[in-house]
Amino acid sequence: MEKKESGKVQGIKNPTFENKKLKASKNSNNNKEKSLPWWVELLFVQIGLPDKWLIKVLKSRKKYTEILKNEKKLIVIFLFILAGLTYFYPLVKYSKNRLDCENNAQNYIVDNKNLMNINRNQLRMLSTNFCNGGDEIYEIENLKE
């Protein structure tokens, strides 16, 4: 009988149970101590921005993700329209500048060259030539003199 009692120590319970309990507690601590996102670490830990801002940012981020999930079609349409506008804006700006240059050149030709008998198409041709860097206007002046 003494041998049976010596095999079991009364102070220690089942050692495998205790090991499992320790492993489970370590795993739960690892889950709780996940690393922070880099932007939270940088802005709120390293720089030291107020915690109230973090709460507001996280709430707005949550709302943003909900809107993205619910309104995908509307957002895609908006981005498509925005991309179209940004694609065509340089063309529109170039055309507007070109028309402004031609109008200014026409006014310059009419005011300074005193060409009374010039028709509208010739005036437009001369203004386009002037805007493209041509010097036909100066040749007209030389011919008059």
C-alpha angles and dihedrals in degrees: 000000000000092000092058093052093047091055091061121055111209097212096059124066123205104321095209091056091053092049091051091049092052092047091050092051091049091051092050090051090051091053092050094048099057114158118261121247112267094248092053090048092049101042104033104026105032101030094031105228115176119278091231088067091052090055091050092047092050092048092049090046090054091050090047093054091048091051090049091053095047102038104039095131094050092048092050091051091049092050091048091053091046091050090050092051093048090049095051099037095085090050092051092046092049091050092048092050090047093052091046090052092050092049091050091047091050091051090048092050094048094045102040106029098046094218103166100164097050116116126226097258093052091048090052091047092052093047092049090049090050092050090050091055098264123147100209090119090062091050090055089055091050092050092052094053 
